[in-house]
Amino acid sequence: MEKINQIRNVSIWIFILPVTALNLCLFVSVNYFLFENTIFQVDEIGRTAFTIPYIDGSVSISRTARTYPAYLIFKPAMILTAILLIKYWIANNKLIGTVNNEINKNKYFLIFGVGSALFLILHSIFLGIKFDYDLYKFFRRFLILGFIIFEIIAQALLVISIFKMKEKIEKFINKKILILKIILVSILAITALSSLPFLVSSGHTHFKHALEWNYFIGVILFYLLSFLFWKRRKTPVHTPEGANESFGSSL
């Protein structure tokens, strides 16, 4: 049960940390007047009127998070989230390898999952750094698109792997949550493809911003479902009678 407990513990923090950080940045941006005449006075570009961007799309994540003092929250939170993501994908790779007796074989979702985390780290580092070059702007878009694409592919591949072996681990999982994960990943993939014409065109600014906020939450919601997917079980006590139950204890 050690591997399962590790996945559950990491998953819940991958959900809590970025969601909390993002909405704290939004709070700072909307309530900038609270920080007037303090060392945390909000930069002009980071200030906005009251908004619920998930609905009205009045402000982007980038504008909310890239200015002082919001980036003091956002950058460390995203980098820490990326580190947790790497641990999550490695733990899942080991778990599935144990179940399928393929301990030394890496799954494709590990490559895409770790890749998405590296994209997130780079994007967080460069967020807020100002260079008025088209190549630099393209590089930043490339990083965030790389994170999203790699993340969705990794999530889809992981769900497929778990679905194939669900009978082997049925006593450890919640099958209803597995269905929700399949639905979520499908919605994320369909939304990405169907929104592409709007994203590459000019205009539709509020739509793009609202999509950005909601899509980010959708991607992170996968990890809350991962936390709920694995049943919480106590680590078994090894006794001579239970020594042969190596499969359950190895998870």
C-alpha positions as CSV (number, residue, x, y, z in Angstrom):
1,M,0.0,0.0,0.0
2,E,3.0,2.3,0.3
3,K,2.9,3.2,-3.5
4,I,-0.8,3.9,-3.4
5,N,-0.5,6.1,-0.3
6,Q,2.3,8.0,-1.9
7,I,0.2,8.7,-5.0
8,R,-2.8,9.8,-2.9
9,N,-0.7,12.1,-0.8
10,V,1.0,13.7,-3.8
11,S,-2.2,14.0,-5.8
12,I,-4.1,16.0,-3.3
13,W,-1.3,18.6,-3.1
14,I,-1.0,18.8,-6.8
15,F,-4.6,19.9,-6.7
16,I,-4.6,22.2,-3.7
17,L,-1.3,24.1,-4.3
18,P,-1.9,25.5,-7.8
19,V,-5.6,26.2,-7.2
20,T,-4.9,28.1,-4.0
21,A,-2.0,30.0,-5.5
22,L,-3.9,31.0,-8.6
23,N,-6.9,32.3,-6.7
24,L,-4.7,34.1,-4.2
25,C,-3.1,35.9,-7.1
26,L,-6.6,36.8,-8.4
27,F,-7.5,38.1,-4.9
28,V,-4.4,40.3,-4.8
29,S,-5.1,41.6,-8.3
30,V,-8.8,42.5,-7.5
31,N,-8.1,43.8,-4.0
32,Y,-4.9,45.8,-4.9
33,F,-6.0,48.7,-2.8
34,L,-5.5,46.6,0.4
35,F,-1.7,46.7,-0.3
36,E,-1.4,50.4,-1.0
37,N,1.6,52.1,0.8
38,T,3.1,48.7,1.8
39,I,6.0,46.8,0.5
40,F,3.5,44.6,-1.4
41,Q,2.0,47.4,-3.4
42,V,0.6,45.9,-6.6
43,D,2.1,46.9,-10.0
44,E,-0.3,48.9,-12.2
45,I,-0.6,46.3,-14.9
46,G,-1.5,43.7,-12.2
47,R,-4.5,45.6,-11.0
48,T,-8.0,44.9,-12.1
49,A,-11.6,45.7,-11.2
50,F,-13.8,43.0,-9.6
51,T,-14.0,40.1,-11.9
52,I,-14.9,36.4,-11.9
53,P,-12.6,35.4,-14.8
54,Y,-14.0,31.8,-14.9
55,I,-17.2,33.4,-16.2
56,D,-16.5,36.8,-17.7
57,G,-12.9,36.3,-18.9
58,S,-12.0,39.9,-18.1
59,V,-8.4,39.1,-17.1
60,S,-5.9,36.4,-18.1
61,I,-4.0,34.2,-15.8
62,S,-0.7,35.7,-17.1
63,R,-1.7,39.2,-16.2
64,T,-2.9,38.1,-12.8
65,A,0.2,36.1,-11.9
66,R,3.2,37.7,-13.6
67,T,3.4,41.0,-11.8
68,Y,4.6,42.0,-8.3
69,P,3.7,40.8,-5.7
70,A,1.6,38.0,-7.3
71,Y,4.6,36.2,-8.8
72,L,6.0,35.7,-5.3
73,I,3.0,33.4,-4.8
74,F,2.6,32.0,-8.3
75,K,6.1,31.1,-9.4
76,P,7.2,29.1,-6.3
77,A,3.8,27.3,-6.2
78,M,4.0,26.3,-9.9
79,I,7.6,25.1,-9.5
80,L,6.7,23.1,-6.4
81,T,3.7,21.7,-8.2
82,A,6.0,20.6,-11.1
83,I,8.2,18.8,-8.7
84,L,5.2,17.0,-7.2
85,L,4.1,16.1,-10.7
86,I,7.4,14.4,-11.4
87,K,7.0,12.4,-8.2
88,Y,3.4,11.5,-9.2
89,W,4.3,10.2,-12.6
90,I,7.3,8.2,-11.3
91,A,5.1,6.7,-8.6
92,N,2.4,5.7,-11.1
93,N,5.0,4.2,-13.4
94,K,6.4,2.0,-10.5
95,L,2.9,1.0,-9.3
96,I,1.7,-0.1,-12.8
97,G,5.1,-1.9,-13.3
98,T,4.6,-3.8,-10.1
99,V,1.0,-4.8,-11.0
100,N,2.0,-6.0,-14.5
101,N,5.3,-7.5,-13.5
102,E,7.2,-5.0,-15.7
103,I,9.2,-3.3,-13.0
104,N,12.1,-2.2,-15.3
105,K,9.8,-1.0,-18.1
106,N,8.9,2.7,-18.3
107,K,5.5,3.6,-19.6
108,Y,4.9,6.3,-22.2
109,F,2.8,8.4,-19.8
110,L,6.0,8.8,-17.6
111,I,7.8,10.5,-20.5
112,F,4.9,12.9,-21.2
113,G,4.1,13.5,-17.5
114,V,7.7,14.4,-16.6
115,G,7.9,16.4,-19.8
116,S,4.8,18.4,-18.9
117,A,6.3,19.2,-15.5
118,L,9.5,20.4,-17.1
119,F,7.5,22.7,-19.4
120,L,5.7,24.1,-16.3
121,I,9.0,24.8,-14.5
122,L,10.4,26.7,-17.6
123,H,7.1,28.6,-18.1
124,S,7.1,29.6,-14.4
125,I,10.8,30.8,-14.5
126,F,10.2,33.0,-17.6
127,L,6.8,34.3,-16.6
128,G,7.0,38.1,-16.0
129,I,10.4,38.5,-17.6
130,K,10.0,41.2,-20.3
131,F,11.6,41.0,-23.7
132,D,10.0,42.8,-26.5
133,Y,10.9,40.1,-29.1
134,D,8.4,38.1,-31.1
135,L,10.6,35.0,-30.7
136,Y,10.5,35.3,-27.0
137,K,6.7,35.6,-27.0
138,F,6.5,32.6,-29.2
139,F,8.8,30.7,-26.8
140,R,6.5,31.5,-23.9
141,R,3.4,30.3,-25.8
142,F,5.4,27.2,-26.8
143,L,6.1,26.4,-23.1
144,I,2.5,26.7,-22.0
145,L,1.2,24.7,-25.0
146,G,3.8,22.1,-24.4
147,F,2.7,21.8,-20.8
148,I,-1.0,21.4,-21.8
149,I,-0.4,19.0,-24.6
150,F,2.0,16.7,-22.7
151,E,-0.2,16.8,-19.6
152,I,-3.3,15.8,-21.5
153,I,-1.5,13.0,-23.3
154,A,0.0,11.7,-20.1
155,Q,-3.3,11.7,-18.3
156,A,-5.0,9.9,-21.2
157,L,-2.3,7.3,-21.4
158,L,-2.4,6.7,-17.6
159,V,-6.2,6.3,-17.6
160,I,-5.9,3.8,-20.5
161,S,-3.2,1.8,-18.6
162,I,-5.3,1.7,-15.4
163,F,-8.4,0.8,-17.3
164,K,-6.6,-2.2,-18.9
165,M,-5.6,-3.6,-15.5
166,K,-8.7,-2.5,-13.5
167,E,-9.6,-6.1,-12.7
168,K,-6.3,-6.7,-11.1
169,I,-6.6,-3.8,-8.7
170,E,-10.4,-3.6,-8.2
171,K,-10.2,-3.9,-4.4
172,F,-7.9,-0.9,-4.3
173,I,-9.9,1.5,-6.6
174,N,-13.2,3.3,-6.9
175,K,-14.5,2.3,-10.4
176,K,-16.9,5.3,-10.5
177,I,-14.0,7.7,-10.1
178,L,-12.3,5.9,-13.0
179,I,-15.3,6.6,-15.2
180,L,-15.2,10.3,-14.1
181,K,-11.5,10.4,-15.0
182,I,-12.2,9.0,-18.5
183,I,-15.0,11.7,-18.9
184,L,-12.7,14.5,-17.7
185,V,-9.8,13.6,-20.0
186,S,-12.2,13.2,-23.0
187,I,-13.8,16.7,-22.3
188,L,-10.3,18.3,-22.0
189,A,-9.2,16.7,-25.3
190,I,-12.4,17.6,-27.2
191,T,-12.4,21.2,-25.7
192,A,-8.7,21.7,-26.8
193,L,-9.5,20.6,-30.4
194,S,-12.8,22.4,-30.8
195,S,-11.3,25.7,-29.4
196,L,-8.3,25.7,-31.6
197,P,-9.9,27.9,-34.4
198,F,-10.7,30.6,-31.7
199,L,-7.3,30.4,-30.1
200,V,-5.3,30.9,-33.3
201,S,-7.6,33.8,-34.5
202,S,-7.5,37.4,-33.3
203,G,-10.3,38.6,-31.1
204,H,-12.5,36.5,-28.8
205,T,-10.3,37.8,-25.9
206,H,-12.8,37.3,-23.1
207,F,-13.6,33.8,-24.4
208,K,-9.9,32.9,-24.5
209,H,-9.4,34.2,-21.0
210,A,-12.4,32.3,-19.5
211,L,-11.3,29.2,-21.3
212,E,-7.8,29.5,-19.9
213,W,-9.0,29.7,-16.3
214,N,-11.5,26.9,-16.6
215,Y,-9.2,24.7,-18.6
216,F,-6.5,25.1,-16.0
217,I,-8.9,24.0,-13.3
218,G,-10.0,21.1,-15.5
219,V,-6.4,19.8,-15.9
220,I,-5.7,20.1,-12.2
221,L,-9.0,18.4,-11.3
222,F,-7.6,15.2,-12.6
223,Y,-5.4,15.0,-9.5
224,L,-8.2,15.5,-7.1
225,L,-9.9,12.5,-8.9
226,S,-6.6,10.6,-8.5
227,F,-6.8,11.2,-4.8
228,L,-10.3,9.9,-4.6
229,F,-9.7,7.1,-7.1
230,W,-7.4,5.0,-4.8
231,K,-9.1,3.7,-1.7
232,R,-7.6,4.7,1.6
233,R,-6.3,1.5,3.2
234,K,-4.1,1.0,6.3
235,T,-0.7,-0.4,5.6
236,P,-0.9,-4.1,6.3
237,V,1.0,-5.6,9.2
238,H,3.3,-8.4,8.0
239,T,2.7,-11.7,9.8
240,P,3.8,-15.2,9.0
241,E,0.2,-16.0,7.9
242,G,0.0,-12.9,5.6
243,A,3.5,-13.2,4.2
244,N,2.2,-14.7,1.0
245,E,0.0,-11.7,0.3
246,S,2.9,-10.0,-1.4
247,F,0.9,-8.4,-4.2
248,G,-1.3,-6.2,-2.0
249,S,1.5,-5.2,0.3
250,S,3.7,-4.3,-2.6
251,L,1.3,-1.7,-3.7
